[in-house]
Amino acid sequence: MSTEQDTQRTPKLFLPSRRASLILAALGIVALSTALFLRYGIIQNSVIGVACEAGEVSLTCKIRLAVILMFIQDLFGWAAIIASGVQLWRPNTLAFGTSLILALLGLVLYNTRASALAICLLVLSLARPVHEGR
């Protein structure tokens, strides 16, 4: 009888379903692959860098400049912290996935401190009880 009462009092923690976990894993791999390609294939590629600095106008140079401006402003890290804060406040799969993708992009694209903090908030959100009545 006491075990029934114990299970009723235990709050339900946030945990994505199996399907959502597979989708989140796939999105994480895609985000990590994209970030690695942007960093090593476009930003740190010396041939592309020299061409863009010489005044070449192409989509690659525009993407390179946009990503550089975003990581100079710590956009990836701060967006990941905001999304992690939303996840911590109201746990749901969409906020978790958004924060995970932004944090992975930030970890690879030079926003390591803020993105690491976002990952820590994500881990904390897994221990947060979900209130189903709201």
Contacts in CASP RR format, 6 or more apart in sequence:
PFRMAT RR
TARGET T0000
AUTHOR 0000-0000-0000
METHOD contacts of the structure
MODEL  1
MSTEQDTQRTPKLFLPSRRASLILAALGIVALSTALFLRYGIIQNSVIGV
ACEAGEVSLTCKIRLAVILMFIQDLFGWAAIIASGVQLWRPNTLAFGTSL
ILALLGLVLYNTRASALAICLLVLSLARPVHEGR
11 129 0 8 1.000
11 130 0 8 1.000
12 129 0 8 1.000
12 130 0 8 1.000
12 132 0 8 1.000
13 126 0 8 1.000
13 127 0 8 1.000
13 128 0 8 1.000
13 129 0 8 1.000
13 130 0 8 1.000
14 91 0 8 1.000
14 92 0 8 1.000
14 96 0 8 1.000
14 125 0 8 1.000
14 126 0 8 1.000
14 128 0 8 1.000
14 129 0 8 1.000
14 130 0 8 1.000
15 126 0 8 1.000
16 24 0 8 1.000
16 93 0 8 1.000
16 96 0 8 1.000
17 93 0 8 1.000
20 93 0 8 1.000
24 93 0 8 1.000
24 96 0 8 1.000
24 97 0 8 1.000
24 100 0 8 1.000
27 97 0 8 1.000
27 100 0 8 1.000
27 101 0 8 1.000
28 100 0 8 1.000
28 101 0 8 1.000
28 104 0 8 1.000
31 100 0 8 1.000
31 101 0 8 1.000
31 104 0 8 1.000
31 105 0 8 1.000
32 104 0 8 1.000
32 108 0 8 1.000
34 105 0 8 1.000
35 104 0 8 1.000
35 105 0 8 1.000
35 106 0 8 1.000
35 107 0 8 1.000
35 108 0 8 1.000
35 109 0 8 1.000
36 108 0 8 1.000
38 63 0 8 1.000
38 67 0 8 1.000
38 108 0 8 1.000
38 109 0 8 1.000
39 108 0 8 1.000
39 109 0 8 1.000
41 48 0 8 1.000
42 48 0 8 1.000
42 60 0 8 1.000
42 63 0 8 1.000
42 64 0 8 1.000
42 67 0 8 1.000
43 64 0 8 1.000
43 67 0 8 1.000
43 68 0 8 1.000
43 109 0 8 1.000
48 60 0 8 1.000
48 61 0 8 1.000
48 64 0 8 1.000
49 64 0 8 1.000
51 61 0 8 1.000
52 58 0 8 1.000
52 60 0 8 1.000
52 61 0 8 1.000
52 64 0 8 1.000
52 65 0 8 1.000
55 61 0 8 1.000
67 109 0 8 1.000
70 76 0 8 1.000
70 109 0 8 1.000
71 106 0 8 1.000
71 109 0 8 1.000
71 110 0 8 1.000
71 111 0 8 1.000
74 111 0 8 1.000
74 114 0 8 1.000
75 111 0 8 1.000
76 102 0 8 1.000
76 103 0 8 1.000
76 105 0 8 1.000
76 106 0 8 1.000
76 109 0 8 1.000
76 111 0 8 1.000
76 114 0 8 1.000
76 115 0 8 1.000
77 102 0 8 1.000
77 103 0 8 1.000
77 106 0 8 1.000
77 111 0 8 1.000
77 114 0 8 1.000
77 115 0 8 1.000
77 118 0 8 1.000
78 114 0 8 1.000
79 102 0 8 1.000
80 99 0 8 1.000
80 102 0 8 1.000
80 103 0 8 1.000
80 105 0 8 1.000
80 106 0 8 1.000
80 111 0 8 1.000
80 114 0 8 1.000
80 115 0 8 1.000
80 118 0 8 1.000
81 114 0 8 1.000
81 117 0 8 1.000
81 118 0 8 1.000
81 121 0 8 1.000
83 95 0 8 1.000
83 97 0 8 1.000
83 98 0 8 1.000
83 99 0 8 1.000
83 102 0 8 1.000
83 118 0 8 1.000
84 95 0 8 1.000
84 99 0 8 1.000
84 103 0 8 1.000
84 117 0 8 1.000
84 118 0 8 1.000
84 119 0 8 1.000
84 121 0 8 1.000
84 122 0 8 1.000
84 125 0 8 1.000
85 95 0 8 1.000
85 99 0 8 1.000
85 121 0 8 1.000
85 125 0 8 1.000
86 95 0 8 1.000
86 99 0 8 1.000
87 95 0 8 1.000
87 96 0 8 1.000
87 99 0 8 1.000
87 121 0 8 1.000
87 122 0 8 1.000
87 125 0 8 1.000
88 121 0 8 1.000
88 124 0 8 1.000
88 125 0 8 1.000
88 128 0 8 1.000
91 125 0 8 1.000
91 128 0 8 1.000
91 130 0 8 1.000
96 122 0 8 1.000
96 125 0 8 1.000
99 118 0 8 1.000
99 121 0 8 1.000
99 122 0 8 1.000
100 122 0 8 1.000
102 115 0 8 1.000
102 118 0 8 1.000
103 115 0 8 1.000
103 116 0 8 1.000
103 118 0 8 1.000
103 119 0 8 1.000
103 122 0 8 1.000
104 115 0 8 1.000
105 115 0 8 1.000
106 112 0 8 1.000
106 114 0 8 1.000
106 115 0 8 1.000
107 115 0 8 1.000
107 116 0 8 1.000
107 119 0 8 1.000
END
